[in-house]
Amino acid sequence: MKTAIFITIRMDSSRLPEKTMRTILGKPVLEHVIQRAKLAKNFDEIVVCTTEREVDNQIADQAQSLAVKVFRGSLEDKLERWNGAAKEYGIDYIVTFDGDDLFCEPILLDMAADQIREGEYDFIEAPQGLICGAFTYAFTAKALAKVCGIKDSTDTEMMWTYFKDTGLFRTGCLKRVDDVYFNDDYRLTLDYPEDFVLFTKVFEHFQCVNNDVPLKEIVFYFKEHPEIPQINIGRQQEFLENQKKKTKLVLKSDL
């Protein structure tokens, strides 16, 4: 039974063009993300899941140069991209790592891997109030394959609705999470220019060229310097509203 981190990432972004290859401390965002994923211990594979488009060739090339697996699939259909990766690499349990979340916490990734393997849930999400960017989702490959069989849309960017809102899966939140990881006033995902400014300041403060500073230490830094998280938190409501607008559940009519 194999467990993998799936890093979901592509080149283009309307709000922050080519953000994947923007550099911080001399390294592109993609390399920082892969370095972060490698800090997690409970995984058999790390798979970078990108698209088949030519523009994403450099993502695939760099990922391979950093000794992680690559799967290339649909642009819009994130679920099918993951399903293809799970089949190609024989993965049974998946923990996702958004390529925008440079400080996704390895401790939480490992906890999610343990909890999804326990068998209580088919799908695990971040608990309410967790720092945005600290953790996303975990699910079984079996549930993922079932979702791909019932959906009737290729636009699955907001994929969680197919697990949570169909009533077909056992869903729950990540459990036993330390209180230090909860704060609605911190935004650690890369979507806007202000986000890039914040990440750059944090990396430069810690000089973390290997992206190995625990999220707890970053939280303590924010508490000592409250002006830093203020750099981008003004974007959070817009971010959440955009996600809500893009969320839709489209199922096959014969279900």
Disulfide bonds with the S-S distance in Angstrom:
none
